Every structure is written in C-alpha cells, then in structure tokens.
C-alpha cells in the first residue's frame, strides 16, 4: 500500500513540479522547459520500466515487477505530452511534420512515440490475451525503442554531457542484460 502510493507520487511528481513552476513564473520560457521535463520524464520512466526485471532478482523483491507496466504507460503519457508540446511550439501539426522531415532527432522521437503508443495500447489485459504469443513478440521491441529514445535524447542536445553518457551506459547495460 505504501509502496503503491510512493510510486503514484513519483509518477506525478514531474507534472506537478512543472505546473507549479509555470504557475509561479519560475521559468523564462515555460513551454521549452515543459518540453524538456516531459521528454526527460518519458526517458526516465521508460528506463525504469526496463530496469525493473534485471533489478528484481538482485534486490530480492518481485515488488518492482508489479509496477513495471505503470512505469511504461507513464513513459508513454509523458512522451505524448512531449510530442504535443513540441507541436504547439512548432505551430501545430504542419510545423511539427515539417520539422520531423528535416531534423533526424525529431523523426527518431516520433517513431519512438508511435512504438510506445503500440506498446501502451497492447498492455491492456484484454488485448494481451487476444494477441497471445504475438503480444510477447511485439513487446520484445522494447529494447529497440530504448535505443531509439536514447538516440533522440542524445541527438537533441547541442553537446553530449556526462548525463547523456550515463543514459547511454544504462541503456547499453539493459541491452546486454536482456533475455
């Protein structure tokens, strides 16, 4: 019960922080900051969902596995918010479409968001049962999406910092550890 509440708090913390920061005028460019926070939150929650399985055994807790779907769906929600905010920033669907065609990192992010959408929709129990073995094959693409999301994150920056190298290292470790 307490762990469940803690996970919900963590899931909504970036959104609440962004809303408070915007409402109190703490950001010079609130839309740019919201784009950054939503994208970074999508990345972090996605990596957390992927790390749940490898961390469950050494930590001797299967509790992490209970929250894996919630973390993945949260990543999807933040990714969609990130895409919508980018669209607003670029003047709507037409502006976003133009930019996706000229900026490779936006194309990678768009493709990753489409992939996250498919995974989120098919994570419903009814679709999982209906898809049978196909569901498992489909959800094996999670690590490919991790690579796409990471490439989007790294290429969106003007310079690669230690933070990007850490994300690359975490994704590489998850890719090596996958079964």
N, C-alpha and C positions, 0 to 999 in steps of 0.2 A: 504494500500500500504506500509506504513512504517512498520507496524507490520509484514507483509509478508516478507519484506526484513530482518527485525530483526530475524525472525525465520530461514531464509536461512543462515544467518551469524552464528547463534547458531548451526545449523545442521553441518556446515562445519568447525567450529572452532577447534574441537579436531583433525581432519585430517590435517588441515593447521598447527596447532601447532606442531603436530608430524613430519610433513615433514620439517618444519623449524628447529626443534630441531635435527633431523637426519642430515640435510644438514650442520648445523653449528657445528656438533660434540659435542653437549651438553650432550649426553648420553654415558655412558661407554659401555652398552650393548643395542644398538638401537633396536634389534629385540625383546628382552624381554620387553623393555619399550613400543614398539608399540603394543605388545600383551596385555599388561596391559591397555594401553589407549583405544584400540579398544574394549576390553571387558567391561571396566568401562563405556565407552560411550554407548555401547549397553544397558547395565543395566539402565543407567540414562534416555536415551531416551524412553525405554520401560516403565519405571515407570512414566515418564512424560505423555506418551500417555494414560496410565491407569488413571492418576490423572486428566486428562482434564475434564471428566464428573463430578466427585464429586466437583471439584473446580469451574465449570462454574456457578452454581446457587449462591453460597455464594458471589462470586466475581461479580455477576450480569453481566456477559459477556458470550455470546454464541460464541464469537470470538475464544475462546480456542478450541471449538469443530471443527472449521474449520481446525485446524492444527493437529488434533489427528491422522489421517491417515498418514500424513507426518512424524510425530514423530515415529509412529510404523514401518513404512517402513525404516526410518533411523536407528532404532534399529536393524532391520533385516540386513541392509547393514553392520553395524559395527560388528554384530555377525558373519556374513560370513567372513568378513575381519579377525576377531579374530580367527576363525577356520582355515582359510588359513594360517595365520601367525604361528599358533600352528603347523600346518602340516609341514611348512617349517622348523620350529625349531626342529621338531622331525624326520626330514629326509624324509618327503613325506607321501604319503597315507599309506604305510605299517607301518611306525613308528607310525603314528597317530592312526591307527587301533589297533596296539599292546597296546598302552598306554590307549586307551579308554576301552579296556577289563580289564586292571589291576587297573586303577585309577577311582574310582566311580565318583569323581567330574567331570572328563572329559566325562564320559558317560552321566551324567546329562546335561552337557553343549551341548553335541552332540544332545541329544534328544530334548532339548530346541531349538536348531538351526533348526532342522528339523521342529518342530512345528512353529517356526517363519517363515520358508520358506512357509509352507502351508498357514499361515495367510496372508503373503505378497502377494502371488500369487492370493489368493482369494479376496484380497481387490480391485482388478480391478473391475470397474463398470460393465463390460460385464459379468464377472463371478459371481458377486454378484447377478445380475438379473437372470442369468441362474440357480444358485443354489437355489434361492427363500428362503424358510424357513430354508432349510438346512444350508444356509450361517450363519444365526443367531445362530443356534446350534453350528456350527463349531467355530464361534468367541466367544462363551461363554467359550471356553477353555483358554482364555487369562489369567485368574487368576490362573489357574493351571500352565501355563507357567511361570507366575510371581514367583510362589513358586519354580519351577524347577530352574529358573535362579538365584534366591536368594540362593538356596541351593548350586548351582555350585559356586557362588561367595564366599560364606562363607567357604565352604569346601576347596576351592583353597588356602586359607590363612593358614599359619602355626599357627597363633594365631588369636583369634577373638578380634578385636579392637572396639572402640566406633563407628567407621564408619560402620562396619558390623551390629552392634546392631541397628543403625539408619535405615539402609536399611531394616532390619527385621521388625522394628517398622512401617515403611512406608508401606511395603507390607502387614503386618497384618492389618493396618488401611484400606488399599484398599480392602482387602478381606472381612473385616467386613462391609464396606460401600457398597459393590457391590449389585446390584439388580438382 
